[in-house]
């Protein structure tokens, strides 16, 4: 998967118009435009998909609202800030390029389309996937944990490139994507286990799935204890038959395996989120 990071005037202005008001001057400007050009403001809302479809050649049917914002000094400052965010996010992405590739090739194991990532102001606090191969990102790069912005991007990409399941099975998809991105990928990048991270409501399901996830990753059975200690998740390895075929599956096939075998996998076994002292 190849990626390019872009700041585009139309995408940036659209998000400033229809996203959260990120400053008092922007709020007042939006209100003024709304009061004076209500019809034009409303018609601009429809432009989003057209811009994403062909941002290089997009020409609005009515450019009144765009021109008003383009002519303000505040916009010049906002675009510089967006450019700065683009550079920060791109640097984090490039620094972890090998791990990004590993995620899709060896963990997700599914061909993902190339992505164009439009960067907008971090104050908008948005990650939006409205079209295949396109994401709009406005997120702060945390100086202490820059990986957070990567996790948000990868979770969004993975979620939208893995097929949907019946509502009652969506938690299996969510839990396994957490394993892939928030846990295994983040562990590889950070050098410390992040397997306690993720949605609290998925933790119990993930404990049931964890032995099979290790098999999916191709972890030999004699190394299970090392992973349990690393990730602080305990299970009785002797009670699990080693499913060799899992390491040859892609992530969708693994999700479907878990759904098919859910009654067998979700056992009434006592799990703990911390390694017992005896095991340590």
CORCOR-V389775 format. One record per run of one state. SS is the DSSP state (a for helix, b for strand, c for the rest). FROM is the first residue (numbers start at 0). TO is the last residue. If there is no record, write none. Layout:
BEGIN
ss: [SS:SS]
from: [FROM:FROM]
to: [TO:TO]
END
This chain:
BEGIN
ss: [c:b:c:a:c:a:c:a:c:a:c:a:c:a:c:b:c:a:c:b:c:b:c:a:c:a:c:a:c:a:c:a:c:a:c:a:c:a:c]
from: [0:2:6:8:18:23:36:37:53:63:70:72:95:96:108:114:119:121:124:125:131:133:138:146:161:166:190:199:217:220:231:236:239:243:248:250:260:261:265]
to: [1:5:7:17:22:35:36:52:62:69:71:94:95:107:113:118:120:123:124:130:132:137:145:160:165:189:198:216:219:230:235:238:242:247:249:259:260:264:279]
END
